[in-house]
Every structure is written in C-alpha cells, then in structure tokens.
Amino acid sequence: MVEIDGEKALWFAMEKGLGLQRYRYIMEHVLDVDVSKNEDFKRMFNGFYGIRS
C-alpha cells in the first residue's frame, strides 16, 4: 500500500502552482548574473512576472 503525506503533497502543489521554483531561481541568481545580457535569466524573470516585450 502506498502512503501519501498530505502535507508534503499540499506544499508540492502550492510550490508548482505558484511558481516558487522559478521565484527561488530568480532570487538566487539576480545578484550573480548580468541581467541585461543573460537571456536565460531574462526569460525566466519575464515569464514569472508576466512581462511582455
């Protein structure tokens, strides 16, 4: 029988639904990269904050 940890499942769903993995990536890298030139960072940032070019 498979046991499911309800609290872990809820946190996982919230993290995925709110995009917390992308937010964490942005916060961890914003001071380490040249945000004006790093296309991967700009794509992640713009996608998370809903910025359209």
VMD Tcl script that builds the backbone (N, CA, C; Angstrom):
set m [mol new atoms 159]
animate dup $m
set s [atomselect $m all]
$s set {name element resname resid chain x y z} {
  {N N MET 1 A 0.842 -1.181 0.000}
  {CA C MET 1 A 0.000 0.000 0.000}
  {C C MET 1 A 0.890 1.248 0.000}
  {N N VAL 2 A 0.518 2.217 -0.776}
  {CA C VAL 2 A 1.275 3.457 -0.878}
  {C C VAL 2 A 0.711 4.471 0.106}
  {N N GLU 3 A 1.595 5.047 0.898}
  {CA C GLU 3 A 1.171 6.089 1.830}
  {C C GLU 3 A 1.475 7.451 1.226}
  {N N ILE 4 A 0.555 8.367 1.380}
  {CA C ILE 4 A 0.727 9.721 0.863}
  {C C ILE 4 A 0.762 10.683 2.039}
  {N N ASP 5 A 1.796 11.489 2.072}
  {CA C ASP 5 A 1.913 12.521 3.094}
  {C C ASP 5 A 1.156 13.746 2.591}
  {N N GLY 6 A 0.011 13.996 3.173}
  {CA C GLY 6 A -0.854 15.088 2.725}
  {C C GLY 6 A -0.194 16.451 2.790}
  {N N GLU 7 A 0.581 16.691 3.837}
  {CA C GLU 7 A 1.239 17.990 3.979}
  {C C GLU 7 A 2.284 18.191 2.883}
  {N N LYS 8 A 3.076 17.158 2.612}
  {CA C LYS 8 A 4.073 17.256 1.541}
  {C C LYS 8 A 3.397 17.444 0.188}
  {N N ALA 9 A 2.306 16.743 -0.033}
  {CA C ALA 9 A 1.583 16.863 -1.299}
  {C C ALA 9 A 1.033 18.274 -1.470}
  {N N LEU 10 A 0.521 18.845 -0.400}
  {CA C LEU 10 A -0.011 20.206 -0.452}
  {C C LEU 10 A 1.090 21.213 -0.742}
  {N N TRP 11 A 2.231 21.095 -0.064}
  {CA C TRP 11 A 3.352 22.013 -0.305}
  {C C TRP 11 A 3.864 21.896 -1.734}
  {N N PHE 12 A 3.954 20.670 -2.234}
  {CA C PHE 12 A 4.406 20.452 -3.604}
  {C C PHE 12 A 3.442 21.115 -4.588}
  {N N ALA 13 A 2.150 20.938 -4.381}
  {CA C ALA 13 A 1.153 21.534 -5.273}
  {C C ALA 13 A 1.205 23.057 -5.221}
  {N N MET 14 A 1.364 23.615 -4.031}
  {CA C MET 14 A 1.454 25.075 -3.907}
  {C C MET 14 A 2.714 25.594 -4.587}
  {N N GLU 15 A 3.822 24.895 -4.395}
  {CA C GLU 15 A 5.084 25.318 -4.994}
  {C C GLU 15 A 4.982 25.311 -6.513}
  {N N LYS 16 A 4.396 24.278 -7.065}
  {CA C LYS 16 A 4.236 24.188 -8.517}
  {C C LYS 16 A 3.239 25.234 -9.011}
  {N N GLY 17 A 2.124 25.367 -8.339}
  {CA C GLY 17 A 1.070 26.281 -8.775}
  {C C GLY 17 A 1.467 27.740 -8.710}
  {N N LEU 18 A 2.235 28.104 -7.720}
  {CA C LEU 18 A 2.642 29.498 -7.553}
  {C C LEU 18 A 3.953 29.813 -8.255}
  {N N GLY 19 A 4.594 28.808 -8.789}
  {CA C GLY 19 A 5.859 29.032 -9.488}
  {C C GLY 19 A 7.009 29.351 -8.553}
  {N N LEU 20 A 6.992 28.771 -7.373}
  {CA C LEU 20 A 8.015 29.103 -6.384}
  {C C LEU 20 A 9.408 28.645 -6.790}
  {N N GLN 21 A 9.489 27.600 -7.612}
  {CA C GLN 21 A 10.808 27.164 -8.082}
  {C C GLN 21 A 11.426 28.242 -8.958}
  {N N ARG 22 A 10.628 28.856 -9.824}
  {CA C ARG 22 A 11.142 29.932 -10.679}
  {C C ARG 22 A 11.499 31.157 -9.840}
  {N N TYR 23 A 10.657 31.475 -8.854}
  {CA C TYR 23 A 10.940 32.612 -7.977}
  {C C TYR 23 A 12.254 32.393 -7.230}
  {N N ARG 24 A 12.445 31.186 -6.717}
  {CA C ARG 24 A 13.680 30.866 -5.996}
  {C C ARG 24 A 14.885 31.022 -6.917}
  {N N TYR 25 A 14.783 30.541 -8.148}
  {CA C TYR 25 A 15.877 30.675 -9.116}
  {C C TYR 25 A 16.202 32.155 -9.342}
  {N N ILE 26 A 15.181 32.965 -9.529}
  {CA C ILE 26 A 15.386 34.400 -9.770}
  {C C ILE 26 A 16.104 35.040 -8.588}
  {N N MET 27 A 15.629 34.774 -7.384}
  {CA C MET 27 A 16.222 35.390 -6.201}
  {C C MET 27 A 17.655 34.921 -5.965}
  {N N GLU 28 A 17.953 33.671 -6.288}
  {CA C GLU 28 A 19.300 33.144 -6.073}
  {C C GLU 28 A 20.301 33.658 -7.102}
  {N N HIS 29 A 19.836 34.084 -8.269}
  {CA C HIS 29 A 20.746 34.454 -9.339}
  {C C HIS 29 A 20.770 35.942 -9.683}
  {N N VAL 30 A 19.850 36.718 -9.168}
  {CA C VAL 30 A 19.732 38.121 -9.590}
  {C C VAL 30 A 21.004 38.927 -9.317}
  {N N LEU 31 A 21.708 38.625 -8.263}
  {CA C LEU 31 A 22.921 39.380 -7.937}
  {C C LEU 31 A 24.176 38.792 -8.577}
  {N N ASP 32 A 24.058 37.587 -9.140}
  {CA C ASP 32 A 25.228 36.890 -9.680}
  {C C ASP 32 A 25.378 36.991 -11.188}
  {N N VAL 33 A 24.343 37.436 -11.881}
  {CA C VAL 33 A 24.395 37.467 -13.345}
  {C C VAL 33 A 24.228 38.897 -13.843}
  {N N ASP 34 A 24.685 39.129 -15.062}
  {CA C ASP 34 A 24.435 40.408 -15.724}
  {C C ASP 34 A 23.043 40.303 -16.336}
  {N N VAL 35 A 22.056 40.842 -15.633}
  {CA C VAL 35 A 20.668 40.656 -16.039}
  {C C VAL 35 A 20.351 41.323 -17.376}
  {N N SER 36 A 21.179 42.251 -17.810}
  {CA C SER 36 A 20.937 42.903 -19.098}
  {C C SER 36 A 21.384 42.038 -20.268}
  {N N LYS 37 A 22.230 41.035 -20.002}
  {CA C LYS 37 A 22.771 40.215 -21.084}
  {C C LYS 37 A 22.403 38.740 -20.994}
  {N N ASN 38 A 22.026 38.271 -19.840}
  {CA C ASN 38 A 21.747 36.849 -19.648}
  {C C ASN 38 A 20.323 36.531 -20.124}
  {N N GLU 39 A 20.226 35.939 -21.314}
  {CA C GLU 39 A 18.925 35.671 -21.926}
  {C C GLU 39 A 18.102 34.657 -21.134}
  {N N ASP 40 A 18.744 33.657 -20.554}
  {CA C ASP 40 A 18.013 32.669 -19.754}
  {C C ASP 40 A 17.377 33.326 -18.538}
  {N N PHE 41 A 18.139 34.194 -17.876}
  {CA C PHE 41 A 17.603 34.878 -16.702}
  {C C PHE 41 A 16.443 35.788 -17.097}
  {N N LYS 42 A 16.618 36.549 -18.181}
  {CA C LYS 42 A 15.556 37.458 -18.627}
  {C C LYS 42 A 14.281 36.689 -18.975}
  {N N ARG 43 A 14.432 35.542 -19.627}
  {CA C ARG 43 A 13.273 34.733 -19.995}
  {C C ARG 43 A 12.555 34.235 -18.733}
  {N N MET 44 A 13.324 33.775 -17.753}
  {CA C MET 44 A 12.742 33.290 -16.503}
  {C C MET 44 A 12.036 34.435 -15.764}
  {N N PHE 45 A 12.698 35.577 -15.664}
  {CA C PHE 45 A 12.141 36.741 -14.969}
  {C C PHE 45 A 10.859 37.218 -15.649}
  {N N ASN 46 A 10.937 37.416 -16.958}
  {CA C ASN 46 A 9.783 37.923 -17.697}
  {C C ASN 46 A 8.611 36.952 -17.644}
  {N N GLY 47 A 8.893 35.661 -17.713}
  {CA C GLY 47 A 7.834 34.667 -17.621}
  {C C GLY 47 A 7.180 34.644 -16.254}
  {N N PHE 48 A 7.974 34.778 -15.216}
  {CA C PHE 48 A 7.431 34.734 -13.859}
  {C C PHE 48 A 6.575 35.960 -13.563}
  {N N TYR 49 A 7.064 37.134 -13.947}
  {CA C TYR 49 A 6.358 38.374 -13.641}
  {C C TYR 49 A 5.380 38.787 -14.733}
  {N N GLY 50 A 5.247 37.990 -15.792}
  {CA C GLY 50 A 4.260 38.269 -16.829}
  {C C GLY 50 A 4.570 39.500 -17.650}
  {N N ILE 51 A 5.846 39.770 -17.877}
  {CA C ILE 51 A 6.250 40.937 -18.655}
  {C C ILE 51 A 6.270 40.550 -20.123}
  {N N ARG 52 A 5.633 41.367 -20.933}
  {CA C ARG 52 A 5.601 41.115 -22.379}
  {C C ARG 52 A 6.487 42.124 -23.075}
  {N N SER 53 A 7.196 41.640 -24.087}
  {CA C SER 53 A 8.081 42.562 -24.811}
  {C C SER 53 A 7.448 43.005 -26.107}
}
mol reanalyze $m
mol bondsrecalc $m
mol representation Tube
mol addrep $m
